[in-house]
Amino acid sequence: MTNLTRTNFQAHPFHLVSPSPWPIFTCFSLLSSTASGVLSMHAFVSALNFISFALISLVFSACFWFRDIISEATYLGNHTLAVQRGLNMGVALFIVSEALFFLAIFWTFFHSALSPTAELGAHWPPSGIEAVNPFELPLLNTIILLSSGVTVTYSHHSIIQGNRKGALEGLAYTVMLAVIFTALQGIEYLISQFTISDGTFGSIFYFSTGFHGFHVIIGTAFIAVGLWRVLAYHSTENHHLGLESGILYWHFVDIVWLILFISIYYWGS
């Protein structure tokens, strides 16, 4: 008597993910970092230690989560064309939400700068504030960030054409330029003549440039992971969705910086 084995065939092209602990761990890490951050602002004892623990937990949870996603995409073949379209739409909507976030920042800036109140000296920048010279470090950072946009675009075209060496070189130069940009941004903060507590001007300046810098750090990690995956032969000319998403995110960071430079650094000074 023949033993027949029954195989279950999936009748749709979508990926039904397996249960995973990493989303809930990431949520608890984010909750812990937010709560400990608020407690540290109110001078609670040892609150900063909890922030460090929460951030370490967040990094580890995210890394394991991304590891599983890479396995599903590269080794298990779960990212079909339908799944890739959904992920592309998700990345696009995420970038739209980030654009609206920065729109709120620019709205606040122009609301204060176009009609400064008497408390600000009725002009912008407010009385007693020496703004950052836009033609020194900010201009250099602009050149560096735009150059990184060129190198990452070169990398994208190289991988589409099957030029692995060009893709690796472009990504390596992009990561290097991003690290230089972040270092120069830190130097700019150290030598600035005002702080975040110096009224509306200081709050808007550090909030906008600081969050942009945070996005640069996230984008650098994104591109660095893409570089590692090209090195590991995960990305091909026909399947490089993660790298493509990182490149799209990096172009968004470039555009936001251009608006920041023109409005806050140049016009606002």
CYANA upper distance limits for C-alpha pairs under 8 A (distance plus 0.5 A):
 13 PRO  CA     80 THR  CA      6.98
 13 PRO  CA     81 LEU  CA      8.40
 13 PRO  CA     82 ALA  CA      6.71
 13 PRO  CA     83 VAL  CA      7.93
 14 PHE  CA     78 ASN  CA      8.46
 14 PHE  CA     79 HIS  CA      8.47
 14 PHE  CA     80 THR  CA      7.64
 14 PHE  CA     82 ALA  CA      6.84
 14 PHE  CA     83 VAL  CA      6.26
 15 HIS  CA     78 ASN  CA      6.42
 15 HIS  CA     79 HIS  CA      7.46
 15 HIS  CA     80 THR  CA      8.41
 15 HIS  CA     83 VAL  CA      7.16
 21 PRO  CA     25 PHE  CA      6.80
 22 TRP  CA     26 THR  CA      6.45
 22 TRP  CA     61 SER  CA      6.06
 22 TRP  CA     62 ALA  CA      7.62
 22 TRP  CA     64 PHE  CA      7.51
 22 TRP  CA     65 TRP  CA      5.98
 23 PRO  CA     27 CYS  CA      6.75
 23 PRO  CA     61 SER  CA      8.29
 23 PRO  CA     65 TRP  CA      7.88
 24 ILE  CA     28 PHE  CA      6.76
 25 PHE  CA     29 SER  CA      6.65
 25 PHE  CA     58 LEU  CA      8.21
 25 PHE  CA     61 SER  CA      6.66
 26 THR  CA     30 LEU  CA      6.67
 26 THR  CA     57 SER  CA      8.26
 26 THR  CA     58 LEU  CA      6.13
 26 THR  CA     61 SER  CA      6.07
 26 THR  CA     62 ALA  CA      7.09
 27 CYS  CA     31 LEU  CA      6.64
 28 PHE  CA     32 SER  CA      6.53
 29 SER  CA     33 SER  CA      6.64
 29 SER  CA     54 ALA  CA      5.71
 29 SER  CA     55 LEU  CA      7.42
 29 SER  CA     57 SER  CA      6.42
 29 SER  CA     58 LEU  CA      5.56
 30 LEU  CA     34 THR  CA      6.65
 30 LEU  CA     54 ALA  CA      7.69
 30 LEU  CA     55 LEU  CA      8.39
 30 LEU  CA     58 LEU  CA      7.23
 31 LEU  CA     35 ALA  CA      6.59
 32 SER  CA     36 SER  CA      6.44
 32 SER  CA     50 PHE  CA      8.10
 32 SER  CA     51 ILE  CA      7.82
 32 SER  CA     54 ALA  CA      6.16
 33 SER  CA     37 GLY  CA      6.38
 33 SER  CA     50 PHE  CA      7.86
 33 SER  CA     51 ILE  CA      5.68
 33 SER  CA     54 ALA  CA      5.57
 33 SER  CA     55 LEU  CA      6.90
 34 THR  CA     38 VAL  CA      6.82
 35 ALA  CA     39 LEU  CA      6.75
 36 SER  CA     40 SER  CA      6.54
 36 SER  CA     47 ALA  CA      5.88
 36 SER  CA     48 LEU  CA      7.46
 36 SER  CA     50 PHE  CA      6.41
 36 SER  CA     51 ILE  CA      5.98
 37 GLY  CA     41 MET  CA      6.89
 37 GLY  CA     47 ALA  CA      7.67
 37 GLY  CA     48 LEU  CA      7.87
 37 GLY  CA     51 ILE  CA      6.84
 38 VAL  CA     42 HIS  CA      7.13
 39 LEU  CA     43 ALA  CA      6.98
 39 LEU  CA     44 PHE  CA      5.95
 39 LEU  CA     47 ALA  CA      6.44
 40 SER  CA     44 PHE  CA      5.94
 40 SER  CA     45 VAL  CA      8.16
 40 SER  CA     46 SER  CA      8.40
 40 SER  CA     47 ALA  CA      5.43
 40 SER  CA     48 LEU  CA      6.50
 43 ALA  CA     47 ALA  CA      8.14
 46 SER  CA     50 PHE  CA      7.27
 47 ALA  CA     51 ILE  CA      6.98
 48 LEU  CA     52 SER  CA      6.94
 49 ASN  CA     53 PHE  CA      6.89
 50 PHE  CA     54 ALA  CA      6.52
 51 ILE  CA     55 LEU  CA      6.60
 52 SER  CA     56 ILE  CA      6.69
 53 PHE  CA     57 SER  CA      6.62
 54 ALA  CA     58 LEU  CA      6.58
 55 LEU  CA     59 VAL  CA      6.69
 56 ILE  CA     60 PHE  CA      6.79
 57 SER  CA     61 SER  CA      6.57
 58 LEU  CA     62 ALA  CA      6.57
 59 VAL  CA     63 CYS  CA      6.56
 60 PHE  CA     64 PHE  CA      6.75
 61 SER  CA     65 TRP  CA      6.60
 62 ALA  CA     66 PHE  CA      6.53
 63 CYS  CA     67 ARG  CA      6.56
 64 PHE  CA     68 ASP  CA      6.88
 65 TRP  CA     69 ILE  CA      6.96
 66 PHE  CA     70 ILE  CA      6.62
 67 ARG  CA     71 SER  CA      6.78
 68 ASP  CA     72 GLU  CA      6.71
 69 ILE  CA     73 ALA  CA      6.67
 70 ILE  CA     74 THR  CA      6.29
 70 ILE  CA     75 TYR  CA      8.30
 71 SER  CA     75 TYR  CA      5.71
 71 SER  CA     76 LEU  CA      6.88
 72 GLU  CA     76 LEU  CA      5.35
 72 GLU  CA     77 GLY  CA      6.68
 72 GLU  CA     78 ASN  CA      6.04
 72 GLU  CA     79 HIS  CA      7.63
 73 ALA  CA     77 GLY  CA      5.81
 73 ALA  CA     78 ASN  CA      6.04
 73 ALA  CA     79 HIS  CA      5.62
 74 THR  CA    234 HIS  CA      6.81
 78 ASN  CA     83 VAL  CA      8.42
 79 HIS  CA     83 VAL  CA      5.75
 79 HIS  CA     84 GLN  CA      6.51
 80 THR  CA     84 GLN  CA      6.65
 81 LEU  CA     85 ARG  CA      6.69
 82 ALA  CA     86 GLY  CA      6.93
 83 VAL  CA     87 LEU  CA      6.72
 84 GLN  CA     88 ASN  CA      6.56
 84 GLN  CA    241 LEU  CA      7.61
 85 ARG  CA     89 MET  CA      6.76
 86 GLY  CA     90 GLY  CA      6.70
 87 LEU  CA     91 VAL  CA      6.70
 88 ASN  CA     92 ALA  CA      6.67
 88 ASN  CA    241 LEU  CA      8.39
 88 ASN  CA    245 SER  CA      7.89
 89 MET  CA     93 LEU  CA      6.64
 90 GLY  CA     94 PHE  CA      6.61
 91 VAL  CA     95 ILE  CA      6.73
 91 VAL  CA    245 SER  CA      7.21
 92 ALA  CA     96 VAL  CA      6.76
 93 LEU  CA     97 SER  CA      6.75
 94 PHE  CA     98 GLU  CA      6.83
 95 ILE  CA     99 ALA  CA      6.62
 95 ILE  CA    249 TYR  CA      7.53
 95 ILE  CA    252 PHE  CA      7.99
 96 VAL  CA    100 LEU  CA      6.82
 97 SER  CA    101 PHE  CA      6.80
 98 GLU  CA    102 PHE  CA      6.92
 99 ALA  CA    103 LEU  CA      6.57
100 LEU  CA    104 ALA  CA      6.85
101 PHE  CA    105 ILE  CA      7.27
102 PHE  CA    106 PHE  CA      6.76
102 PHE  CA    208 SER  CA      8.17
102 PHE  CA    256 VAL  CA      8.31
103 LEU  CA    107 TRP  CA      6.49
104 ALA  CA    108 THR  CA      6.78
105 ILE  CA    109 PHE  CA      6.80
105 ILE  CA    204 ILE  CA      7.93
105 ILE  CA    208 SER  CA      7.02
106 PHE  CA    110 PHE  CA      6.66
107 TRP  CA    111 HIS  CA      6.47
108 THR  CA    112 SER  CA      6.83
108 THR  CA    204 ILE  CA      8.17
109 PHE  CA    113 ALA  CA      6.47
109 PHE  CA    204 ILE  CA      6.89
109 PHE  CA    264 ILE  CA      8.33
110 PHE  CA    114 LEU  CA      6.01
111 HIS  CA    115 SER  CA      7.01
112 SER  CA    116 PRO  CA      5.84
112 SER  CA    117 THR  CA      8.24
112 SER  CA    200 THR  CA      8.14
113 ALA  CA    123 HIS  CA      8.22
113 ALA  CA    124 TRP  CA      6.23
113 ALA  CA    125 PRO  CA      8.10
113 ALA  CA    268 GLY  CA      7.73
114 LEU  CA    124 TRP  CA      8.47
115 SER  CA    122 ALA  CA      8.14
115 SER  CA    123 HIS  CA      8.38
116 PRO  CA    120 LEU  CA      6.58
116 PRO  CA    121 GLY  CA      7.93
116 PRO  CA    122 ALA  CA      5.46
116 PRO  CA    123 HIS  CA      6.04
116 PRO  CA    124 TRP  CA      6.95
117 THR  CA    121 GLY  CA      7.29
117 THR  CA    122 ALA  CA      5.61
117 THR  CA    123 HIS  CA      8.20
118 ALA  CA    122 ALA  CA      5.24
120 LEU  CA    124 TRP  CA      7.99
120 LEU  CA    125 PRO  CA      8.48
120 LEU  CA    126 PRO  CA      5.25
120 LEU  CA    127 SER  CA      6.90
121 GLY  CA    126 PRO  CA      6.21
121 GLY  CA    127 SER  CA      6.04
122 ALA  CA    126 PRO  CA      7.91
123 HIS  CA    127 SER  CA      7.99
124 TRP  CA    268 GLY  CA      7.55
124 TRP  CA    269 SER  CA      8.03
125 PRO  CA    129 ILE  CA      6.82
125 PRO  CA    130 GLU  CA      8.21
125 PRO  CA    131 ALA  CA      7.54
125 PRO  CA    201 PHE  CA      7.38
125 PRO  CA    268 GLY  CA      7.31
125 PRO  CA    269 SER  CA      6.72
126 PRO  CA    201 PHE  CA      7.66
129 ILE  CA    193 GLN  CA      8.12
129 ILE  CA    194 PHE  CA      7.26
130 GLU  CA    193 GLN  CA      6.80
130 GLU  CA    194 PHE  CA      7.77
131 ALA  CA    193 GLN  CA      8.05
131 ALA  CA    194 PHE  CA      8.49
131 ALA  CA    265 TYR  CA      8.50
131 ALA  CA    269 SER  CA      5.98
132 VAL  CA    192 SER  CA      7.17
132 VAL  CA    193 GLN  CA      8.39
132 VAL  CA    265 TYR  CA      7.42
132 VAL  CA    269 SER  CA      7.58
133 ASN  CA    137 LEU  CA      8.28
133 ASN  CA    138 PRO  CA      8.10
133 ASN  CA    265 TYR  CA      7.91
133 ASN  CA    266 TYR  CA      8.50
133 ASN  CA    269 SER  CA      7.99
134 PRO  CA    138 PRO  CA      5.75
134 PRO  CA    139 LEU  CA      6.50
134 PRO  CA    261 PHE  CA      7.98
134 PRO  CA    265 TYR  CA      5.77
134 PRO  CA    266 TYR  CA      6.02
134 PRO  CA    269 SER  CA      8.24
135 PHE  CA    139 LEU  CA      5.50
135 PHE  CA    140 LEU  CA      8.19
136 GLU  CA    140 LEU  CA      6.98
137 LEU  CA    141 ASN  CA      6.53
137 LEU  CA    184 LEU  CA      7.63
137 LEU  CA    185 GLN  CA      8.49
137 LEU  CA    188 GLU  CA      7.38
138 PRO  CA    142 THR  CA      6.62
138 PRO  CA    261 PHE  CA      7.62
138 PRO  CA    265 TYR  CA      7.93
139 LEU  CA    143 ILE  CA      6.88
139 LEU  CA    261 PHE  CA      8.46
140 LEU  CA    144 ILE  CA      6.76
141 ASN  CA    145 LEU  CA      6.54
141 ASN  CA    181 PHE  CA      6.23
141 ASN  CA    184 LEU  CA      7.66
141 ASN  CA    185 GLN  CA      8.24
142 THR  CA    146 LEU  CA      6.59
142 THR  CA    257 TRP  CA      7.93
142 THR  CA    258 LEU  CA      7.76
142 THR  CA    261 PHE  CA      8.07
143 ILE  CA    147 SER  CA      6.51
144 ILE  CA    148 SER  CA      6.78
144 ILE  CA    177 LEU  CA      6.70
144 ILE  CA    178 ALA  CA      8.32
144 ILE  CA    180 ILE  CA      8.44
144 ILE  CA    181 PHE  CA      7.06
145 LEU  CA    149 GLY  CA      6.92
145 LEU  CA    177 LEU  CA      7.51
145 LEU  CA    178 ALA  CA      7.45
145 LEU  CA    181 PHE  CA      7.35
145 LEU  CA    254 ASP  CA      6.95
146 LEU  CA    150 VAL  CA      7.01
146 LEU  CA    254 ASP  CA      7.05
147 SER  CA    151 THR  CA      6.88
147 SER  CA    177 LEU  CA      8.25
148 SER  CA    152 VAL  CA      6.58
148 SER  CA    173 TYR  CA      7.66
148 SER  CA    174 THR  CA      5.28
148 SER  CA    175 VAL  CA      8.44
148 SER  CA    177 LEU  CA      6.43
148 SER  CA    178 ALA  CA      7.50
149 GLY  CA    153 THR  CA      6.64
149 GLY  CA    174 THR  CA      7.97
149 GLY  CA    250 TRP  CA      7.73
149 GLY  CA    251 HIS  CA      6.90
149 GLY  CA    254 ASP  CA      7.45
150 VAL  CA    154 TYR  CA      6.69
151 THR  CA    155 SER  CA      6.70
151 THR  CA    170 GLY  CA      5.31
151 THR  CA    171 LEU  CA      7.42
151 THR  CA    173 TYR  CA      7.02
151 THR  CA    174 THR  CA      6.31
152 VAL  CA    156 HIS  CA      6.72
152 VAL  CA    170 GLY  CA      6.04
152 VAL  CA    171 LEU  CA      6.32
152 VAL  CA    174 THR  CA      6.39
152 VAL  CA    247 ILE  CA      7.12
153 THR  CA    157 HIS  CA      6.80
153 THR  CA    170 GLY  CA      8.31
153 THR  CA    247 ILE  CA      8.04
154 TYR  CA    158 SER  CA      6.55
154 TYR  CA    166 GLY  CA      7.97
154 TYR  CA    167 ALA  CA      7.69
154 TYR  CA    170 GLY  CA      6.49
155 SER  CA    159 ILE  CA      6.76
155 SER  CA    166 GLY  CA      6.51
155 SER  CA    167 ALA  CA      4.49
155 SER  CA    168 LEU  CA      7.41
155 SER  CA    169 GLU  CA      7.69
155 SER  CA    170 GLY  CA      4.98
155 SER  CA    171 LEU  CA      6.51
156 HIS  CA    160 ILE  CA      6.88
156 HIS  CA    167 ALA  CA      7.05
156 HIS  CA    244 GLU  CA      7.89
156 HIS  CA    247 ILE  CA      8.15
157 HIS  CA    161 GLN  CA      6.76
157 HIS  CA    167 ALA  CA      8.26
158 SER  CA    162 GLY  CA      6.69
158 SER  CA    163 ASN  CA      5.31
158 SER  CA    164 ARG  CA      7.25
158 SER  CA    166 GLY  CA      5.96
158 SER  CA    167 ALA  CA      5.61
159 ILE  CA    163 ASN  CA      5.89
159 ILE  CA    164 ARG  CA      6.39
159 ILE  CA    166 GLY  CA      7.96
159 ILE  CA    167 ALA  CA      5.86
159 ILE  CA    236 THR  CA      7.31
159 ILE  CA    237 GLU  CA      5.81
160 ILE  CA    236 THR  CA      8.19
160 ILE  CA    237 GLU  CA      4.90
160 ILE  CA    238 ASN  CA      7.63
161 GLN  CA    237 GLU  CA      7.01
162 GLY  CA    236 THR  CA      7.81
162 GLY  CA    237 GLU  CA      6.07
163 ASN  CA    167 ALA  CA      6.85
164 ARG  CA    168 LEU  CA      6.72
164 ARG  CA    230 VAL  CA      8.14
165 LYS  CA    169 GLU  CA      6.69
166 GLY  CA    170 GLY  CA      6.51
167 ALA  CA    171 LEU  CA      6.70
167 ALA  CA    230 VAL  CA      8.31
168 LEU  CA    172 ALA  CA      6.55
168 LEU  CA    227 LEU  CA      6.87
168 LEU  CA    230 VAL  CA      7.45
168 LEU  CA    231 LEU  CA      7.84
169 GLU  CA    173 TYR  CA      6.66
170 GLY  CA    174 THR  CA      6.67
171 LEU  CA    175 VAL  CA      6.76
171 LEU  CA    223 ILE  CA      7.28
171 LEU  CA    224 ALA  CA      7.97
171 LEU  CA    226 GLY  CA      8.33
171 LEU  CA    227 LEU  CA      6.33
172 ALA  CA    176 MET  CA      6.75
172 ALA  CA    224 ALA  CA      8.38
172 ALA  CA    227 LEU  CA      7.51
173 TYR  CA    177 LEU  CA      6.60
174 THR  CA    178 ALA  CA      6.59
174 THR  CA    223 ILE  CA      8.25
175 VAL  CA    179 VAL  CA      6.75
175 VAL  CA    220 THR  CA      6.43
175 VAL  CA    223 ILE  CA      7.28
175 VAL  CA    224 ALA  CA      6.95
176 MET  CA    180 ILE  CA      6.88
177 LEU  CA    181 PHE  CA      6.63
178 ALA  CA    182 THR  CA      6.78
178 ALA  CA    216 VAL  CA      7.59
178 ALA  CA    217 ILE  CA      8.35
178 ALA  CA    220 THR  CA      6.78
179 VAL  CA    183 ALA  CA      6.73
179 VAL  CA    220 THR  CA      8.12
180 ILE  CA    184 LEU  CA      6.69
181 PHE  CA    185 GLN  CA      6.66
182 THR  CA    186 GLY  CA      6.85
182 THR  CA    213 GLY  CA      7.19
182 THR  CA    216 VAL  CA      7.95
182 THR  CA    217 ILE  CA      7.98
183 ALA  CA    187 ILE  CA      6.89
184 LEU  CA    188 GLU  CA      6.64
185 GLN  CA    189 TYR  CA      6.93
185 GLN  CA    213 GLY  CA      8.07
186 GLY  CA    190 LEU  CA      6.90
187 ILE  CA    191 ILE  CA      6.90
188 GLU  CA    192 SER  CA      6.52
194 PHE  CA    198 ASP  CA      6.83
194 PHE  CA    202 GLY  CA      7.14
195 THR  CA    202 GLY  CA      6.18
195 THR  CA    203 SER  CA      8.42
195 THR  CA    206 TYR  CA      8.33
196 ILE  CA    202 GLY  CA      4.90
196 ILE  CA    203 SER  CA      5.22
196 ILE  CA    204 ILE  CA      8.43
196 ILE  CA    205 PHE  CA      8.05
196 ILE  CA    206 TYR  CA      6.36
196 ILE  CA    207 PHE  CA      8.41
197 SER  CA    202 GLY  CA      6.64
197 SER  CA    203 SER  CA      6.90
198 ASP  CA    202 GLY  CA      5.40
198 ASP  CA    203 SER  CA      7.46
199 GLY  CA    203 SER  CA      6.78
200 THR  CA    204 ILE  CA      6.54
201 PHE  CA    205 PHE  CA      6.52
202 GLY  CA    206 TYR  CA      6.57
203 SER  CA    207 PHE  CA      6.32
204 ILE  CA    208 SER  CA      6.38
205 PHE  CA    209 THR  CA      6.56
205 PHE  CA    210 GLY  CA      8.50
205 PHE  CA    264 ILE  CA      7.72
206 TYR  CA    210 GLY  CA      5.77
207 PHE  CA    211 PHE  CA      6.47
208 SER  CA    212 HIS  CA      6.69
208 SER  CA    260 LEU  CA      8.34
209 THR  CA    213 GLY  CA      6.52
209 THR  CA    260 LEU  CA      8.08
210 GLY  CA    214 PHE  CA      6.70
211 PHE  CA    215 HIS  CA      6.74
212 HIS  CA    216 VAL  CA      6.74
212 HIS  CA    253 VAL  CA      7.79
212 HIS  CA    256 VAL  CA      8.17
212 HIS  CA    257 TRP  CA      7.80
213 GLY  CA    217 ILE  CA      6.84
214 PHE  CA    218 ILE  CA      6.86
215 HIS  CA    219 GLY  CA      6.48
215 HIS  CA    253 VAL  CA      7.46
216 VAL  CA    220 THR  CA      6.48
216 VAL  CA    250 TRP  CA      8.28
216 VAL  CA    253 VAL  CA      7.22
217 ILE  CA    221 ALA  CA      6.87
218 ILE  CA    222 PHE  CA      6.72
219 GLY  CA    223 ILE  CA      6.65
219 GLY  CA    246 GLY  CA      7.21
219 GLY  CA    249 TYR  CA      7.25
219 GLY  CA    250 TRP  CA      6.43
219 GLY  CA    253 VAL  CA      8.43
220 THR  CA    224 ALA  CA      6.47
221 ALA  CA    225 VAL  CA      6.63
222 PHE  CA    226 GLY  CA      6.88
222 PHE  CA    243 LEU  CA      8.34
222 PHE  CA    246 GLY  CA      5.97
223 ILE  CA    227 LEU  CA      6.65
223 ILE  CA    243 LEU  CA      7.48
223 ILE  CA    246 GLY  CA      6.33
223 ILE  CA    247 ILE  CA      7.72
224 ALA  CA    228 TRP  CA      6.78
225 VAL  CA    229 ARG  CA      6.67
226 GLY  CA    230 VAL  CA      6.74
226 GLY  CA    242 GLY  CA      7.39
226 GLY  CA    243 LEU  CA      5.53
226 GLY  CA    246 GLY  CA      7.98
227 LEU  CA    231 LEU  CA      6.76
228 TRP  CA    232 ALA  CA      6.68
229 ARG  CA    233 TYR  CA      6.67
229 ARG  CA    234 HIS  CA      5.57
229 ARG  CA    235 SER  CA      6.70
230 VAL  CA    234 HIS  CA      6.24
230 VAL  CA    235 SER  CA      5.73
230 VAL  CA    236 THR  CA      8.32
234 HIS  CA    240 HIS  CA      8.38
235 SER  CA    239 HIS  CA      6.41
235 SER  CA    240 HIS  CA      5.30
235 SER  CA    243 LEU  CA      8.31
236 THR  CA    240 HIS  CA      6.39
240 HIS  CA    244 GLU  CA      6.64
241 LEU  CA    245 SER  CA      6.62
242 GLY  CA    246 GLY  CA      6.81
243 LEU  CA    247 ILE  CA      6.70
244 GLU  CA    248 LEU  CA      6.70
245 SER  CA    249 TYR  CA      6.69
246 GLY  CA    250 TRP  CA      6.64
247 ILE  CA    251 HIS  CA      6.83
248 LEU  CA    252 PHE  CA      6.94
249 TYR  CA    253 VAL  CA      6.91
250 TRP  CA    254 ASP  CA      6.82
251 HIS  CA    255 ILE  CA      6.81
252 PHE  CA    256 VAL  CA      6.77
253 VAL  CA    257 TRP  CA      6.74
254 ASP  CA    258 LEU  CA      6.89
255 ILE  CA    259 ILE  CA      6.98
256 VAL  CA    260 LEU  CA      6.63
257 TRP  CA    261 PHE  CA      6.48
258 LEU  CA    262 ILE  CA      6.68
259 ILE  CA    263 SER  CA      6.42
259 ILE  CA    264 ILE  CA      8.46
260 LEU  CA    264 ILE  CA      5.85
260 LEU  CA    265 TYR  CA      7.18
261 PHE  CA    265 TYR  CA      5.33
261 PHE  CA    266 TYR  CA      6.59
262 ILE  CA    266 TYR  CA      5.56
262 ILE  CA    267 TRP  CA      6.60
263 SER  CA    267 TRP  CA      5.44
263 SER  CA    268 GLY  CA      6.29
264 ILE  CA    268 GLY  CA      5.01
264 ILE  CA    269 SER  CA      7.44
265 TYR  CA    269 SER  CA      6.30
